[in-house]
Each structure stands twice: as structure tokens, then as C-alpha cells.
């Protein structure tokens, strides 16, 4: 077991590519404003054009082909999410100074250059969010696009890459918390999509939504700790401005996910309750 841990730790933390990683705007892959602008613009253009034209004018994939592509895409993102969650967790344990545990919640404001394993995994996480654009494109190419499209879906996929970029650019405190928790939930989510694509229907569909809601609430639990250190330490915490944008975004997502949860599961609970009452009477 120790040998396995050492091997995993080397490939996810100690490898020179990871341990010596340094994010440099315009030099690191995907770090330019052009990359960010083009990726989001192309995503929105394709998405909005697909909504603009009628379904009869848009191509659709056969169910078999769509399921095969979805299975491969979901499996890749499931495994990548698992690697990011484990890698970033190990990176936090590795990089956190023993004499300064508050570092977990508050990167000092003079922590200017994003470097080391944590920001390596933050960069991988950012790039994975552009890969997740394929989620939307698969909906566009399916016959059920009108049923599965939602403002929540497009809003989430558009904003997350932007906020990830700003978080890395400013060495934002708590970025590792986001990477670990969201990647962990995406393991469950993409495992669900993968199993559905190969013809199985897991029981944990609602659990995925519940976990997504919990992650936003957990963010509100961690944030006061960061705020305490930001206003009580001499130099404050790094990336405070983007953090404000992130917390506002999380609040909006929490409201949207709660509405989604109510519409999709609240009605079912009410129907089940009414059905039981009818049987009793």
C-alpha cells in the first residue's frame, strides 16, 4: 500500500512537470485572453445558433452513435475528474506549510505567481471546463435538444471557465477547495452519464443534484473563514476580487439548482404523498 501511495504521489505531485509548474499568462497552454475569449465565444455562438434555428434544420445523430460518443466522453471526464480530485488533494497536503495551516483557507496576498502542484491541477481543471462544452454539443446533436436545454446548463458552462481563469490569474484563495469538491462530484455525475449511455440506469440521479447543492452550501461555510483571515491579517488573502465574483455566482447557481430540484423532484414527492393518502382513504 505504501508503494502504491508513493507511486501515486510521484505522478500526481512530485513529477517535475507538476512540482515545478508555473502559470504564466500568454505562455502556459490556454492561459491567453485570446484562448479564453475564443473558446467561450465559439461555445455561445454554436449554442445560440442551435436555439435560433428549428430542429428540422439541425443535424441529429442516431441514438446508437450518440450513446457511443456520450459513453466515451463521459468516461474520459469521469476518470479525469477522479485524477484531479486525488491530485489536488495530495497537492494541498504537500504544499500547506506546517507552521501555517490557515494557508488552506487564505493564500497570502503576496502569493503573486501561481505555481506548484495546486495550480497545476487548477489549470487542468480550467482546461477540463472547455472539454465539458461537448456536453452541450451532444445535446444539440440529439433529438431531445428542446427538452434538455436550460438556462442553467448554458449559464453554468459559460461562466465557470471565465471564473477559473480569473482564479488562477489572481492565485485565488480556496481555488483548491473548488477543484477538489467539484471534481469529486463530477466523478459521480459522469459515471451516471456513462452508465446511462451504455444502457444502465443508476439509482443516484437525484444524489448528483443533491451533491451539487451541498457543494455550494459548503462554499458558504468556507468563505467566512477566508474573510476572517483576509480582514484580520496584515496583507489579506490573495484573489479577493475574483472570490467576490465567485461567491455571487455560487449564490445564483444555488438558487437555480434549488429551483431545478424542486421542479424535478419536489413534484414527484408531492405526487407520491398524494397517492399514499388516496390509498389510505
C-alpha positions, 0 to 999 in steps of 0.5 A: 500500500505504501508503494502504491501511495508513493507511486501515486504521489510521484505522478500526481505531485512530485513529477517535475512537470507538476512540482515545478509548474508555473502559470504564466499568462500568454505562455502556459497552454490556454492561459491567453485572453485570446484562448479564453475569449475564443473558446467561450465565444465559439461555445455561445455562438454554436449554442445560440445558433442551435436555439435560433434555428428549428430542429428540422434544420439541425443535424441529429445523430442516431441514438446508437452513435450518440450513446457511443460518443456520450459513453466515451466522453463521459468516461474520459471526464469521469476518470479525469475528474477522479485524477484531479480530485486525488491530485489536488488533494495530495497537492494541498497536503504537500504544499500547506506549510506546517507552521501555517495551516490557515494557508488552506483557507487564505493564500497570502496576498503576496502569493503573486505567481501561481505555481506548484502542484495546486495550480497545476491541477487548477489549470487542468481543471480550467482546461477540463471546463472547455472539454465539458462544452461537448456536453452541450454539443451532444445535446444539440446533436440529439433529438431531445435538444428542446427538452434538455436545454436550460438556462442553467446548463448554458449559464453554468458552462459559460461562466465557470471557465471565465471564473477559473481563469480569473482564479488562477490569474489572481492565485485565488484563495480556496481555488483548491477547495473548488477543484477538489469538491467539484471534481469529486462530484463530477466523478459521480455525475459522469459515471451516471452519464456513462452508465446511462449511455451504455444502457444502465440506469443508476439509482443516484440521479437525484444524489448528483443534484443533491451533491451539487447543492451541498457543494455550494452550501459548503462554499458558504461555510468556507468563505467566512473563514477566508474573510476572517483571515483576509480582514484580520491579517496584515496583507489579506488573502490573495484573489479577493476580487475574483472570490467576490465574483465567485461567491455571487455566482455560487449564490445564483447557481444555488438558487437555480439548482434549488429551483431545478430540484424542486421542479424535478423532484419536489413534484414527484414527492408531492405526487407520491404523498398524494397517492399514499393518502388516496390509498389510505382513504 
